[in-house]
Amino acid sequence: MYEKDGEKYFIVDSHSHFWDASRENWKPGAEEYAKGWIDCFYGYHQLGPPETHWDYEKYLKVTPEDFERDMFTEGHVDYAIFQSTYLKEWYTTGFNTAAKNAELLERWGDRLIVNGRFDPRDGDAGMAELEADAEKYNLKGVKLYTAEWNGASRGWKLTDPESYRFLEKCQELGIKNIHVHKGPTIWPLNKDAFDVADVDQTATDFTDLNFIVEHVGLPRIEDFCFMAVQEPNVYAGLSVVIGGLMHARPKFFAKVIGELMFWVGEDKMLFGGDYNIWVPKWQVEGFVDWQMPDDEAFTDYAKLTTETKKKILGLNAAKLYDIPVPEELRIRTTAGADLQPGEELVKDAAGAQA
C-alpha cells in the first residue's frame, strides 16, 4: 500500500495486461501488422520518463517475475484488473487474451481480476465463448475493442443490433463493467472506429451496466465530457491520460484532468496504468504529488484534494468491482450509485454510498 506524507492510498490499477507480442506469436502472413501494432505501443512507451524506458526485446513479452516486480513489489498496486485484447488476426494465440492473463491467477489470484471480451461479429460462437469465460473466470467486466479487425470487417459499433444481444447477455450473466477502448488509435486500426458517439445511446439503453470509457475518448475530450455528464453510468478510464500525458504533455494533462473533474467528477474517474505500456510506479507517485498549476490559464479548474486522489487511484474501481477495502481507508463515493443525469455536477450529490 502506497503511503506519502502520512496518507495511505489503496491502489487499484483498472487497466493492465500480460501480453505476448513476441516474434514467435506473429501470425504468418500478418507479421507487418503484428510488428506495427507493438511498435506503436513502444512509441507510446517513450512518453514516460526516460529512466523508465525498456529495451524493445523486453517490451515484447514480460515474464511473471517482471509483472510481480513492476506491479506489486515496486508499483504500489494493491489490486490489478486485466483487460483483454485478442487481435487474433495478427497474433497466432492472441495478443492479450483472458486465458493468457489468467495464467497469473494461480500466483496472485487474491490481487488480480481477469476481464473477458466479446466481439459481436463472432455470432453464436462468440456468445458461447463469453458464457464459458464468465463461468471459468467469474467475470465482472469485459473489454471491448470496436476497431479490431475481424475478417474483412475493420470495426463495429456498440449500437449494432448484435452488440445489443451481447450486452443483454452480460446483464444476464452479471457482468456489469463494460470497458470500451475509445481513444488514441493504434496502427493499423482506424481512428474513427474508436469514436465515442456510440457510447451515448448504449449507456442510455443499458442503465444497469457501467461503461468505463478507456482513454476518455482522446483526442475527443470535449465530446466525451459532454456525453458523460448526462450519462450517470459512464466513467472515465484514465489509462493513457496519466501515462501518456502527465510527463510528456503536462499542460494538456492539466486541461484534460480539469475538464474531467468539472464535467465527470472525481467519483467517476478510474486510474489505469496500462502495463506494460508503462509501469505504474512513476504514475502513482507522480499523480499523488501532482497538483493543478497555479497559472491564470487553469484558474477555472478545481484543485485536487488528497481525498480526490484516493478515489481516483483505487476507491472508485474498488466500488465497481466489489474489491474489499480496509475499513480505515474507505471514503464515500458515488461510484456505482444510481444517479440522475447530470447529478455529478451537483455538490454533495444525493445517493452517495460508503
N, C-alpha and C positions, 0 to 999 in steps of 0.2 A: 504494500500500500504506500503510495507516494505521500510524503509529508514535507511541507515547506512553511517556514515561519510559524510553526505550531499548529498549522491546519492540515488535516488529513483528507486525502482525496481518494474516493473509491472509483477506480478507472475501469470502464467497460469500453473496449475497442469494438465498435459495432460493425467494422468493415475490415476484415483481414482475409488472407488467402494462404494456401500452401500449394503453390502451383508447380507444374512440371513443363518448363519451356526448353528442356534440353534438346539438343540436336537429334538425339535418338527418337524423340517424340514428334519431330516434324513430319507431317504426313507426306508420303511420297507423291510428288506432283504438285504439292501446295507449299513447298518449302519457302517460296518467296513471301507468302502471306504469314506463315508462322514466324519467320525471321523478322519481317516488317512489324508485326504486332509487338513482339517483345523488344525490338529496337525502339519503338515509340515509347513503350513503358520506361525503357532505360533513359530516354531523353528526359522524361518527367523526373526520374530519379536525380538528375543533375540539378533540379530546382531546390534540393535540400542543401544544408551547409556542406561545404567542401569536405570537411573531415568525416562526413557520414557516407561518402560515396564508396561504392563497391566496385571491385573488378567485374567485368562483364560475365566471365565464366561462372563466377559465384552467383551472379544475379539470375542466371538461367534456372537454377534449381537449388534451393537451400535444403539442408538436412534437418531432421527433427531436433538435433542438438543446436543448430543455428536458431531455429524457431524458439526453443526454450530460452536460450540466452537473450535473444533480441526482444522477446515479448514479456517473459515473466521475470527472468533474473535481472536484466538491466532496463527493461522497457516500462516498468511500473504498472503493467496491466494486471488487473485482478481477474477479469473475465474477458474472453475474446469470442466474437461471433464470426464464423466463417461464411463468406458469401461465395456462391458457386458460379463459375463462368466456364461453360463447356467448350465451345469453339471446336467441335469435332470435325468441322470442315477442314481444319488446318493442323490439328494435333491428334495424333492417332488414338491415344487413350483419353483425350480431352485435356484442356489446359488446367482447369482447376475445378474438378468435379466434387460432388458430395462424397463419393467414395474415397477420393484422394484426401480430402480434408479429414474424413473420418478415421484415417489411419492414425491420427494423433489422439483419438478419443481414449484409447486404452491407457495412454500415459497421463493425459490431463483432462479426462472426461468431466472432472468436477470443476473445471475452469473454462471449458470450451462448449460452444453451441454450434452445431452444424446446420446451416440453412440449405434447403434444396433449391430447385428451379423448375420452371416449366417453359415450354415453347409451344404455343397453340398450334403451330404448323405441324407438330408431330402427331396430332389427332389422337385416336384411341390408344395407340401405343404409348404416347406421352402421358396420357391420363393414367394408364396402368403404372407407369414408372413413378409418377407423382404419388399415387396411393401407396406403392411399395416403399418409397423413400419415407413417406410420412410415418409409416408403421415402424420401419427399421431405425430411423433416427429421431423419432418423436418430434417431427418438425414443428417449429414455432414460427418459421419465416421462410420466404423464398426470395431469390434474387432474379430479376428479370432483365434481359438484355434485348431491347426491342430492335436493335440494329444488327443483331447477329445474323450471319449468313446461314441459309438453310436450303440446300439445293440451288435452284435458280432464284430463290427469294432473297432479297437483301434487307428485309425489315418487316415489322408488323406494328400494329397499334394496340394499346390497351383496350380501346373501344371496339376492336374487331369482335364479331359475334362469338367466334371460337375462343377468344380470350376470356369473354364473359363466362363461358362454360367452365373454364379452368378456375376462374376466380370464385365461381359458385362452389366448385369442388373444394377450394381452400376453405371457404366458410364451413362446409360440411365436415371437413377434417380438423377444424380448429386451428388452422394456420392463419394467424391474424396479421402478421407483419409482412407487408409486401414491399421489398426493396427494389426500386426501379432505377437503373442507370439512366440518368437524364443530365448529361453534362458534356464535357470535352469528348470529342471523338478520338478513336484510336485507329490508325491506318490498318487496313483499308476500309473500315466501316464508314458509312455515310453519316455526316453530322446531322442532317435533317431527320434521320430516323430516331434521333435522341431528343427531339423536340418535346418540351414539357406539356404541350397543349392537350394531349390525350389523358393526362392525369386528372384534369379538371372534372370532366363528366364522369369518369370512372370513380373518383372519390365520392362524388355526389350519389352515385348509384349503389355504392358499397360502403355505407357509413359505419358498418361494424368491423371494417378492415382498416389497418393503419398503413398508409402509403408513405414510406420513407424515400424521399427523392434524393438519391445519391448524387453528390457533387452539385447539389442545389440548382441544377439546370444550367450551370455555367456554359457559355458566357451570357445566358439569358436570365441574369439575376433579377431584373425587374419583372419579367414575365412570371418567374417562379414566385416571387414575393407577393404580387398582387393576386395570384391564384391561390397561394397557400393561406393567405389571411382569411379567405372566405370559406376554406375547406378545413373544418376542425380536425379532420383525421389525416392531414398531410403534414409531414415532418421534414426537417432539413437535415440531410446526412452530410456531415462536414468533411468527409473524405475528399481529398484533393484541395479543398478550401484551405485547410491548415497546412498540409504537407506541401502543396504546390505554390501557395501564395505568401504564407507568413514570413518566410525568409527571403524569397526571390522577389516578391511584389508587395512590400509592406504597406504602401499607401492604398493599393487596390484591395488588399486584405482588410484594412480598416473599413473601407467603404462597404465591402460585402458583409462583414460582421455587423456593421452599423445598420444596414438595411434589414438583415435577418432579425436583429434584436428588435427593431421597431415593428416590422410587419408580422413576423412569425412568432417571436417571443422566445425567451430563454427556456421555456418548458417544452419546446418542440424542436430543439436542436440537439443532434447526437454526434459525439466525437467518433471519428473513424480514422485510424492511422494509415490504412491502405497498405499494410505489409504484404509483400516485401517491396512495393514501390519505394516506400520509406520505412524506417524503423520508428516505433512510437516514442522512444526516449526523448529525443530532442523536441518532438511535437508537444508532448505532455508538459515538459519542463518550460518550454517556450510559451505555451498558452497560459500556464499558471502565472508566469511573470509578465505577460503581455497586458497592455492597457491601451485604450483608445487615445490617440495622440492629442496632446494639448496644442491644437492647431486650429486656427479660425475655420478652416475648411471642414472640420469634424465636430463643430460645436453643437450641431443638432443630432448627434448620435449619443446614445447612452454610454456611460462608463460601465464597465463590467465589475460586479462585486464578486467577492470570494464565493458567495452562495451561488451566483450565476455560473461561475466556472465549475463548481461541483456538480451542478445539474447537467451541464453540457458534457463534461468529461465522463460521466458514468451514471448518474442517478436517473436521468430520463430513460436511457436504454434499459437500465435495470427494471424500471417500472413496466416497460412494454414487454419485457421478456420474463417477468416474474423471477428475476435473479435476487437471491437473498442478500440484503444489505445489513451490515451490523447496525444495531439499533441506534448507537450513538452518532452514526453518520447519516441518518435519514433526514431528508428535508422535504417539506411539502412541495409537490409538483403536480401540475395538471396533465402531465403525460399520461395518455391512455384514458383520460376522463371524457365524459360525454358533454362536450361544449357546444355552444351555439356558434353559427357563422360570425366571424369577426370578434369573438369573445376575448381572444388573447390581447386585443387592443385595450381592453378594459382593465385597469389596475385592480389587483386582488380579485381576479375573475372568480365567479361563483363556481362551485363544483370542484375546487381544488381538493386533492386527496393526499393523504400522507404516503 
